[in-house]
Amino acid sequence: MDIAAGHGLFGIHVALHNRAADVTFQDWGNVLEVAQENATKMGIAGRFSTIPGSAFEVALGTGYDVTLLPNFLHHFDFATNVTLLKRIRAALKPGGLVAVIEFVPNEDRVSPPDGALFAMRMLGTTPNGDAYTFAEIDRMLREAGFGAGESRSLAPAHQRLILARNE
């Protein structure tokens, strides 16, 4: 499942690299039209479904092996993110994986420059959003019932991939 799928490219690339994968795109209905067009153009027609609506309100279903959560947590406060992560955990199989992609500043919150700049952007453009440190995202995941998070570089991109299992 690809939460707040937008263009759908994260889920599409999973499907392109794993021929057995089917993708469920979740986002607002008008946004899902873009994901569907991209999925069809990139050759995964017949291997995707959609869930239109708010990730905080729609029925997500159950039994997912992996849930992608790209570039979404930074829009919301800590408690709202824990609530969403609990919903995602309930949709995953036991042992399933959540894959979070975010700009992640270091613990000093001023480095690397891209992470610090993104935190400033969230401060100025969202009611309660932030660029969370790895420790903060890990704490969100644990409060939602996931195991320990693992952070990986996505270089040359400035974002990080944080993985955690549904325990």
Secondary structure as GFF3:
##gff-version 3
##sequence-region A 1 167
A	DSSP	beta_strand	2	3	.	.	.	ID=ss1
A	DSSP	alpha_helix	9	17	.	.	.	ID=ss2
A	DSSP	beta_strand	23	27	.	.	.	ID=ss3
A	DSSP	alpha_helix	29	41	.	.	.	ID=ss4
A	DSSP	beta_strand	48	52	.	.	.	ID=ss5
A	DSSP	beta_strand	64	70	.	.	.	ID=ss6
A	DSSP	three_ten_helix	73	75	.	.	.	ID=ss7
A	DSSP	alpha_helix	78	91	.	.	.	ID=ss8
A	DSSP	beta_strand	92	102	.	.	.	ID=ss9
A	DSSP	alpha_helix	113	125	.	.	.	ID=ss10
A	DSSP	alpha_helix	134	143	.	.	.	ID=ss11
A	DSSP	beta_strand	150	153	.	.	.	ID=ss12
A	DSSP	beta_strand	160	165	.	.	.	ID=ss13
###
